[in-house]
Amino acid sequence: MNEYRTIIPFIKENRWRYFWGILALCIVDIASLLVPQVIKRFADLAQFNQLTKTNIFESIFWIIGLGIIVATGRYGWRINIFGTARKLEYWLRSKLFNHYLRMDDSFYTDHRTGDLMAHVSNDVLMVRNSMGGGIIMIFDALFMTFFTIFMMISTVGLKIALIALSALPFLALTVFLMAKPLRERSREVQDTFSELTNEVQENISGIHNIKAFSIENNRAKSFLKINKLYQSKNINLVKLSAAFDPLITLIAGIAFVIFIIFGLRELMTNNITIGDFVAVIQYVGIMIWPMIALGMVVNTFQRGIAGMTRINEILAIKSKINESEEPIPLNKDKIEIEFKNVSFRYSQDLPYVLKNVSFQIKDGQTFAILGATGAGKSTILNLLLRRYDVTAGNIYINNIDIRDLSFEDLYQAIALVEQESFLFSRTIAGNIAFQAQSEIELARIRRSAKFAQIDQEIMEMPEQYETWVGERGVTLSGGQKQRISIARAHYQTAKVLVLDDALSAVDTNTEHHFLNQIKDLKSTLLIVSQRISTVKDADQIIVIQEGKIIQHGNHESLLREADSFYAKLHERQLLESQLNRNNSSS
Amino acid sequence: MSKNKQQINPDLEEYTKEQLASRKNFSLKRLFNYAIVHWPWFILSFLLIVLTTASTLIQPRIIQVLIDKDISILISDYESQVVKDIALISGAKKALFYLFTVIITFIGTYLQAYILNSTGQKILLNIRQNLYEHILKLPVSFFDRYPIGSLVTRVTNDTETLNEMFTSVFSSVLRNAFTLVGIIISMFLLDVKIAIRILVVLPILIIISLVFRNVMQKIYFAQRRLLSIINTKLSENISGMRTIQIFNQEKQISEEFDEVNQEYLILSEKEVRNFAIYRPAIEMIRSFVIAALLWFGGLRNLEGVLTFGILNAFIDYIQRFFNPILELAETYNIIQSAVTSTSRIFHLLDEPEETSGGKIAIPDKTLRGEIEFKNVWFAYNDSEWILKDVSFKIEAGQFVAFVGATGAGKSTIMNLLMRFYDIQKGQILLDGRDIKKYKITDLRQSIGVVQQDVFLYSGLVIDNITLKRENVSSRDGRKAAEIVNANSFICELPNQYNQHITERGSTLSVGERQLLSFARTLATKPTLLILDEATANIDTETEALIQDAIRNMANKRTMLAVAHRISTIADADKIIVLHKGRIAEQGTKDELLAHAGLFSILYKLQYERTE
């Protein structure tokens, strides 16, 4: 139960609700266990022909009175315990999500989106169920059992009660013995289910490949295998689980019969009254539920603990990137960036991705990074944006180590346009301004959109800037997405603009136009690209290969280095630029 | 690529009530078709349910007779010991009969649950398999607009929800209905007058339950909608976390999420409150009915017309009378979600499958590999033409290179040849026949494609080469690996060809994956080979290996290559330069060089440098 430590603050906060809920539950149990007593008295009176209108009224008064207590009590515990459990669901979901918001990039490379979502939905649900239904069943089952035993003994004496209760140890034993195999089998079912899900996920992702090789039939066969396995695991579980409730009922039924046979003798010798007999019969019936409930409690809490454990594991992860506690304020009017002997690797057992990289970017300069896929270009940006911290060396902005800056200052100073720009499902205006709807200024948004040359296209859409983006709205083309994200970056009015291979989806003309416009902004520009045409006007160009700077200069100086990476790339891209030039002239 | 994918999100589809109703009947009917084959099992469980319900309902009756006949003798002060002994024996017999009903109930309930569940599993197996095979047969264009996640949910979670339909819903509805009817009949058999008076509450119960059901239906509907918004937001924000953080938006996003989360909480509390009113309300009615019973029964007992045994039996029946109603109300909820899943599943099953093509088979190795595009027009979307009036001819055994900027339509030509999409205008001929006349599987199996993105299955290296195709033995697989020089790196793996690899977190480099892809394609020795930017993003060393491989097998094979590198293109028999969906230039290397177009400029530039 130590797993539940995470929710202790919540429980403390809501302790009175739990208290009142459990109290109400106990009152309900007592009241409902008194009902057989009323009937017993009634039966006894009937047996001895002492029934009068007055005592009939008395019985009715008790039945209705107890009924009202049970009903109000039930309302009380449902609202208090189930209601609190729902609050817990909200509380945990919010806690997890806010934790996610603080996690760094390495967290997101280590954890799959699907798993992170499952924690927020399934695991939270399991904890909720254990703290709602689970709590109720525990208290209900325990209280009911003890109180029923007490009532039986006080009604018919210890000896007869023991006979009626003879089934109890067997019931407990059944619950105990079946719990483990049931758990194991249902675990197998769950495991097979996730295998099945993986199979489907993987194959549908590779549908192009399946079609290209025309192997639909053998993929279907492969699925049939796991499909059948899943079926057999389910049936295997049913064999056992289907027996649980009937078995409990059977044992209780046998005890019942033993009591009847024994009770007949006691009735004959007048040791018990017919009222006692009837009451005990009812009590034995009442005992069945707590036993079934106990079996369910074990299951519910096991799931709850499993869910809690997974949630704890996630919550225990600390972001590796931490904001300085006493950040140095940054003057954002003029920004100079310096990388000084920066080296980086993702972990100690992995090779270095960046090796001893140094460069300086003056305020207002255009700086380009060129290199093949995997050379380390994006790593440089990731380090500048503090997605990761350097392994060795320093990164300075205005001579302040970026680790001494507040996140807010850092991210306000730098605006990023990514290669695969991520847009959110909200309106286009909301995507550009990235602010609460009420704070949005349309004029400013349109200025940014005009800068990104997307204003006209947006105005042609039926709902213009209110057009909903994404799954429930319009789907934008790659080029439109990139231009919206350029508008988004422009809207930030940051001093440094970073384009991470961001112009690949626009043609060279548009690209050229952008680069000129950016020059007018007088901001510092950092471009990562694989295209010569994008970088050739930069003040400085560095070429990265295997984590090292292999060339550093400008377009002319780099071209002069014969047989260099830059010169070769230039050649290779001639065809494309020829074609585009052809296009612009035609 | 300006393939404007109009993605739809089927999870967010919101149906109006009428739509839901019309769809519900339709899909439930089709679901029934899946079940009907197993009718003997359903009949059997039906009979078992009748049997167990009857044997459970008979139990209070046994106790009643026991009390009225035998116990009344036993406790009587006027009966002789002999009569009492006889009564004791007859009481014991009744107890044994009771035991018999208990055992019958046990066996019956277990068998019934087992039969229903395993039959349900059989049906589910079928539905899942049909659905999965159906998805595999859907056209490529379908996957452009339908998110993978939803397809996975259809096959896994939605079929799982259906399980409830065949198991708990079927048995619960039947059992509860029988129990209800059985109890009513039993009460009438016991005492008509009291039974009639009790049944007065039935309409009240039904009205309360219906009102409750309607309220809950709205709440559940709203909950499902909110939950799907929560999930969408979660998945979106987790995927876009980097952007959120870089743009300093954590607070904003957190508030947005909290808004939905709170809205959901409010609905949840509403749900709890409704149950907290409904359940006690039913309890309250139960108490009133018992009180009424004591009143009428007591009075009649005073008059001496009603025995206590009967009164007790009534009390027992009353207790049992309310449970079926409560359970039926809960079953309704399960039915609701099962219906939603059912209609989603059948909706997907109704998506038209990909054509199986024409009738002409292509027997092994009989394809010559002659290709002709005749005035081909093609658009992914109706409006944007990707290929405009494209015509060219490739002779059998030729090596043709396609050159052009991104989005010029090179990959589209390859997709069309494989019939992933159908053209709007024009004709594509293979060996002089329209490709639509060939069986689609034969067509695709005779064309080998190596794509830029390599898809690996989690499994063994060798299985990734053979893909467990019937016509590819593992010897063929190894041979192919040797031909493309993949053998050397595979042999360095700890388990060599039996090394387990996964799609994500793969231990293989991009180049190694590419080599596996080549081996996979060449294992069947296809007559027609398509290389779709197959050597892009690969280091020079690996490229040299692959070039070797191509040379080892390219002779006597028609080969189409999309490539950027002049060195690859230079050997081609024919070069087709595509620009904005049209053919800008085409011809042999010499022809192109002679007429001083784009290619010649490029070629000269490159040639002079390497000299």
Contacts between the chains, C-beta under 8 A, distances in Angstrom:
chain1	res1	chain2	res2	distance
A	35	B	290	7.9
A	39	B	312	7.7
A	39	B	315	6.1
A	42	B	294	6.2
A	42	B	298	7.3
A	43	B	308	5.8
A	43	B	312	6.7
A	46	B	298	7.6
A	46	B	301	5.6
A	46	B	308	4.3
A	46	B	311	7.2
A	47	B	75	7.0
A	47	B	308	6.5
A	51	B	298	5.7
A	51	B	301	6.0
A	51	B	302	5.7
A	52	B	302	7.8
A	53	B	299	7.8
A	53	B	302	7.7
A	56	B	294	6.2
A	56	B	295	6.3
A	56	B	298	3.9
A	56	B	299	7.2
A	56	B	302	8.0
A	59	B	294	5.2
A	59	B	298	7.5
A	60	B	291	4.4
A	60	B	294	5.5
A	60	B	295	5.8
A	63	B	287	5.6
A	63	B	290	5.3
A	63	B	291	4.5
A	63	B	294	6.5
A	64	B	287	5.7
A	64	B	288	6.8
A	64	B	291	5.2
A	66	B	287	7.0
A	67	B	283	6.7
A	67	B	284	5.7
A	67	B	286	7.2
A	67	B	287	2.5
A	67	B	288	7.1
A	67	B	290	7.9
A	67	B	291	7.6
A	68	B	284	7.2
A	68	B	287	7.6
A	70	B	280	7.4
A	70	B	283	5.7
A	70	B	287	7.3
A	71	B	280	3.6
A	71	B	281	7.3
A	71	B	283	5.0
A	71	B	284	4.6
A	71	B	287	7.7
A	72	B	280	7.2
A	74	B	276	7.2
A	74	B	279	6.1
A	74	B	280	4.5
A	74	B	283	6.4
A	75	B	276	4.8
A	75	B	277	6.8
A	75	B	280	5.0
A	78	B	272	6.3
A	78	B	275	6.2
A	78	B	276	3.6
A	78	B	279	7.1
A	78	B	280	8.0
A	79	B	272	6.5
A	79	B	273	6.6
A	79	B	276	5.1
A	82	B	272	4.5
A	82	B	275	7.5
A	82	B	276	7.3
A	83	B	269	5.7
A	83	B	272	5.0
A	83	B	273	7.6
A	86	B	265	6.2
A	86	B	268	4.0
A	86	B	269	5.9
A	86	B	271	8.0
A	86	B	272	6.0
A	87	B	265	6.7
A	87	B	269	7.9
A	89	B	265	7.5
A	89	B	268	7.0
A	90	B	261	5.7
A	90	B	262	6.9
A	90	B	264	7.2
A	90	B	265	4.2
A	90	B	268	7.8
A	93	B	230	7.9
A	93	B	261	5.7
A	94	B	257	7.5
A	94	B	258	6.1
A	94	B	261	5.7
A	97	B	234	7.3
A	97	B	237	7.8
A	97	B	254	7.0
A	97	B	257	5.4
A	97	B	261	7.7
A	98	B	254	5.7
A	100	B	237	7.5
A	100	B	238	6.4
A	100	B	241	7.0
A	101	B	237	8.0
A	101	B	241	7.5
A	101	B	244	7.0
A	101	B	245	7.8
A	101	B	250	4.6
A	101	B	253	6.6
A	101	B	254	5.8
A	102	B	250	7.4
A	103	B	241	7.3
A	105	B	242	6.4
A	108	B	238	7.3
A	108	B	241	5.9
A	108	B	242	7.6
A	113	B	235	6.0
A	113	B	238	5.0
A	113	B	239	6.1
A	116	B	234	7.7
A	116	B	238	5.3
A	117	B	231	6.6
A	117	B	234	5.1
A	117	B	235	5.9
A	117	B	238	6.9
A	120	B	230	8.0
A	120	B	234	5.7
A	121	B	227	7.9
A	121	B	230	7.8
A	121	B	231	6.7
A	121	B	234	7.8
A	193	B	156	7.1
A	193	B	160	7.7
A	196	B	156	6.3
A	197	B	152	6.3
A	197	B	156	4.9
A	198	B	458	7.6
A	200	B	132	6.7
A	200	B	151	7.6
A	200	B	152	5.0
A	200	B	155	4.9
A	200	B	156	6.2
A	201	B	148	7.1
A	201	B	152	5.1
A	202	B	457	6.5
A	202	B	458	6.4
A	202	B	503	6.1
A	203	B	136	7.5
A	203	B	457	8.0
A	204	B	135	6.6
A	204	B	143	7.6
A	204	B	148	5.1
A	204	B	151	5.2
A	204	B	152	6.4
A	205	B	148	5.9
A	205	B	455	7.4
A	205	B	503	7.6
A	206	B	455	4.2
A	206	B	457	6.9
A	206	B	503	7.9
A	207	B	136	7.4
A	207	B	140	7.4
A	207	B	143	5.4
A	208	B	140	6.8
A	208	B	143	7.9
A	208	B	420	7.7
A	208	B	451	7.5
A	208	B	455	7.3
A	209	B	451	7.8
A	209	B	455	4.2
A	210	B	136	6.4
A	211	B	140	6.2
A	211	B	418	7.6
A	211	B	420	6.6
A	211	B	444	6.9
A	212	B	418	6.3
A	212	B	444	6.4
A	212	B	449	4.9
A	212	B	451	7.4
A	213	B	444	7.1
A	213	B	445	7.5
A	213	B	467	5.8
A	213	B	469	7.1
A	213	B	520	7.6
A	214	B	440	7.6
A	214	B	441	4.5
A	214	B	444	4.0
A	214	B	445	4.9
A	215	B	467	5.3
A	215	B	468	7.6
A	215	B	469	6.0
A	216	B	133	7.5
A	216	B	136	4.4
A	216	B	137	6.3
A	216	B	441	8.0
A	218	B	467	7.1
A	218	B	468	5.0
A	218	B	469	6.6
A	218	B	470	7.5
A	219	B	136	6.1
A	220	B	129	7.4
A	220	B	132	6.8
A	220	B	133	4.8
A	220	B	136	6.3
A	222	B	468	7.3
A	223	B	129	7.0
A	223	B	132	5.2
A	223	B	133	7.9
A	224	B	129	6.0
A	227	B	125	5.7
A	227	B	128	5.5
A	227	B	129	5.7
A	227	B	132	7.6
A	228	B	125	6.7
A	230	B	125	8.0
A	231	B	121	4.7
A	231	B	122	7.2
A	231	B	124	7.2
A	231	B	125	4.7
A	234	B	117	7.4
A	234	B	121	5.1
A	235	B	117	7.0
A	235	B	118	4.9
A	235	B	121	5.6
A	238	B	113	7.1
A	238	B	114	6.0
A	238	B	117	4.1
A	238	B	118	6.5
A	238	B	121	7.7
A	239	B	114	6.6
A	242	B	110	5.6
A	242	B	113	3.6
A	242	B	114	4.9
A	242	B	117	6.4
A	243	B	110	5.4
A	245	B	109	7.3
A	246	B	105	7.2
A	246	B	106	4.7
A	246	B	109	4.2
A	246	B	110	4.8
A	246	B	113	7.6
A	247	B	106	7.2
A	249	B	102	7.5
A	249	B	105	6.8
A	249	B	106	6.6
A	249	B	109	7.6
A	250	B	102	6.2
A	250	B	103	7.1
A	250	B	105	7.7
A	250	B	106	4.1
A	253	B	98	7.8
A	253	B	99	7.1
A	253	B	102	3.2
A	253	B	103	7.9
A	253	B	105	7.4
A	253	B	106	7.5
A	254	B	99	6.8
A	254	B	102	6.7
A	256	B	98	7.3
A	256	B	102	7.4
A	257	B	95	5.1
A	257	B	96	7.3
A	257	B	98	5.6
A	257	B	99	4.3
A	257	B	102	6.9
A	260	B	66	7.3
A	260	B	91	7.5
A	260	B	94	7.9
A	260	B	95	4.2
A	260	B	98	6.8
A	261	B	91	7.8
A	261	B	92	5.4
A	261	B	95	4.9
A	264	B	70	7.2
A	264	B	71	7.2
A	264	B	74	6.3
A	264	B	88	5.7
A	264	B	91	4.6
A	264	B	92	6.8
A	264	B	95	7.6
A	265	B	88	7.2
A	267	B	71	5.8
A	267	B	74	5.0
A	267	B	75	5.6
A	268	B	74	4.5
A	268	B	75	7.3
A	268	B	84	6.0
A	268	B	88	6.5
A	270	B	75	7.0
A	273	B	75	7.9
A	274	B	67	6.7
A	274	B	71	6.1
A	274	B	75	6.3
A	274	B	308	7.1
A	277	B	67	7.9
A	277	B	71	7.2
A	278	B	67	7.7
A	278	B	312	5.7
A	281	B	63	6.8
A	372	B	537	8.0
A	373	B	537	5.4
A	385	B	246	6.0
A	387	B	242	7.0
A	407	B	245	7.8
A	407	B	248	7.1
A	408	B	248	5.9
A	411	B	245	7.5
A	411	B	246	5.7
A	411	B	247	6.7
A	411	B	248	4.8
A	412	B	248	6.8
A	414	B	246	7.8
A	416	B	246	5.3
A	418	B	242	8.0
A	418	B	243	7.4
A	421	B	243	7.8
A	422	B	239	6.8
A	422	B	240	4.2
A	422	B	242	7.4
A	422	B	243	4.5
A	424	B	236	6.1
A	424	B	237	8.0
A	424	B	240	6.2
A	425	B	232	6.9
A	425	B	236	6.1
A	434	B	247	5.5
A	434	B	249	5.8
A	434	B	252	7.5
A	435	B	252	6.9
A	436	B	252	6.4
A	436	B	255	7.8
A	470	B	236	7.7
A	471	B	7	6.3
A	471	B	8	7.9
A	471	B	9	4.2
A	471	B	12	6.9
A	471	B	147	7.8
A	471	B	232	6.7
A	472	B	9	6.4
A	472	B	12	6.1
A	475	B	4	6.6
A	475	B	5	5.7
A	475	B	6	5.5
A	475	B	7	5.4
A	477	B	2	5.2
A	477	B	4	5.6
A	478	B	1	6.9
A	478	B	2	7.2
A	479	B	2	7.1
A	488	B	247	7.6
A	492	B	247	7.1
A	571	B	605	6.6
A	571	B	606	5.9
A	571	B	609	6.2
A	572	B	564	6.8
A	572	B	565	6.9
A	572	B	566	7.6
A	574	B	601	7.9
A	574	B	602	5.6
A	574	B	605	5.9
A	574	B	606	7.7
A	575	B	403	6.7
A	575	B	564	7.1
A	575	B	566	7.3
A	575	B	598	7.3
A	575	B	602	4.8
A	576	B	405	5.2
A	576	B	406	8.0
A	576	B	564	7.7
A	578	B	598	5.1
A	578	B	601	6.1
A	578	B	602	6.1
A	579	B	404	6.7
A	579	B	405	5.1
A	579	B	408	7.8
A	579	B	577	7.7
A	579	B	579	5.7
A	579	B	584	7.5
A	579	B	598	6.2
A	580	B	405	6.5
A	582	B	579	7.1
A	582	B	584	7.5
A	582	B	598	6.3
A	583	B	579	6.9
A	583	B	580	6.9
